[in-house]
Amino acid sequence: MPDSILRRGNYGTQISIQAAMDDINRLNTSPKTHVFFLIISVFVLLVVQYQLVWNTYSLKNRQYRLEEQQVINDLYSASIRNDKVFPGGQRVLDSFINHRLNYLSTIYRLDKATFTRETQLLLDSIITEMRIHSNMDKLFQTFVRKGHLPSNLEYLLTINDITITADGHNYVPLFSQQTLRGNVSPLLLPKVSVVIDGSLKDPGSHNLTTSYTVSSPSRNSYQVSFSLYVDRADRNLILFKMMLPTLTLSVISLLGLVLINYITFRNWVKQKKLAEMKSDFLNSITHEFNTPLSTILVANKSLQNEKISSKRENIQNLTEVISRQTLRLQTLFGQVLDITRTSKTTLEKEVYDLNELLEEVLLDYRLKIAGEKVTITLNKGNNIHPVHLNKFWFTTMLYNTFNNAIKYNDKTCKEINVTTTTGKNGIELRIKDNGIGIPTKHVKHIFEKFFRGNRLNSIPGLGLGLFYVKQCVDTHGWQISVVSEEKQGSEFTIYIG
């Protein structure tokens, strides 16, 4: 009955631990899910930042007004006071329109199709002639010179619409911004106006300098509307400089947020990994502690059985079992506690001859594993200087390394080669085995607390052996590296400074 109670108790403990681990796992989503949501959030943030920056740019583009526009407006207005579009432009317009006014008005009323064809031909002729006679380039250079304006100014001169009237009240459009839409004439600029002169690429309300509509209330006359756009060639660069503080703050905030998210994600991954290792540790330590405890309890119960205890040799065997399992528990507790004991401030060092100390340690270890098929070879290097170290921690460090070399070895005859040599950075202590090796992806993690590769879960252990080795190495101020290949064994090199 006590055995069944014990088994139920252990089972219940394992169930409760497993339930706790399941709760932890349910709380942890996969890293891929976090990366996905992180990318989505950064993308949304980029879109929002883009909208904010673009709206700010649009606002500044509308608000920015060329300081020289008023000077150009005054000079241009004075140059065309008794003219249209440019000096001499009215003469060109009059020569094409005045003698056709009655004809155009008549066919507009009688035949719209003929009117469209005639006005199209007329407009092509007017625009061609206006461009030929345009003196706006020379005039604009005069404006720049007189007004002491920047030399990188550009302009665009356009005609927006022309209408005719027979009675002085009702106007008939020869063309307008509305009728231009869809016009296929190469001389027309669809959806804007007719370009007469200039090279400005982006005319609009933000760089409109002057706009006039000139008409006469008399019969048989026409009305013309035209505009002058002026802007700097480097307007976008100016706006960019104005936007630079906003852009800088936007980029800094975005990078800062991405950095914070990255650091948070990285810490989360570390915490998740630590939680998983702790879960493995709890599972392992439950098994490791329960095994000797169960053995001790069974041995103790056997001692209470009169039939078994009546024979002296049975008592001797059972007490030896209890002794071994008690020592095993002591070792497990010591291994768990050792990880908090190593400290540079409390480590007491003495001077030792490394080769002699290794001979002593290996002699004791060979006695410890007597009966096992393990060959341990020491290759002593020459001119090995005395070393300052703590003998207890150094011995324990070697024992942990040897234990791992034997535990994770599936060969019939296990081999461990210990070599001392002098390298570029001081003394090198190499420990090479012919064990199962370490997968490349696990090499960088083997010194982490509680870490055990997935394929090693079937082998008893707490995942503290190599962590303790690294603690001892660090406490002495040394360095350690490992080279390993699966099924070929591992080689640990300790660099003793």
Summary of the structure (lengths in Angstrom):
residues: 497
radius of gyration: 46.8
end to end distance: 60.0
largest distance: 143.8
contacts: 1391
relative contact order: 0.08
helix: 57%
strand: 18%
